Amino acid sequence: MKKRSTVFLVIILILLTPILINIFSKVIAPDKILFIGHQIDEHRFDFTEEIKNEKKILKFEEIFDNLNFVTEEWYPEKYADLVFRIDHKGGTFTHFYKVWINDKEAIILSAFDSVSGLTSIAKLSNEQINDLESIIH
């Protein structure tokens, strides 16, 4: 009888292990993760780095939330140098930006309407680029 109970308990534990691991990972997961990558083609991106440090993510959000985005017609000549996205614990993502960097500034694209050709863009100053680099490195 003891042997049967032990076997039954082991089987129950084996079956419950994936569920418990899933619950545990959701509980300890950070509220936000900043993903950094590059653009592969028109619609695909490769996110190769992730930042879980809350202070760095808050600093990133502060930089991008304070930008003045304007809607205008703009067509990039190449794919973005950097792509950012923040994934939230609840399964949503925000702060999806494409970034083109040149010597003096960076152009940020937050939205693109392929029908009208209008985009929402902003520019980062050299100082803001340095702040961004300190976050991602």
Disulfide bonds with the S-S distance in Angstrom:
none
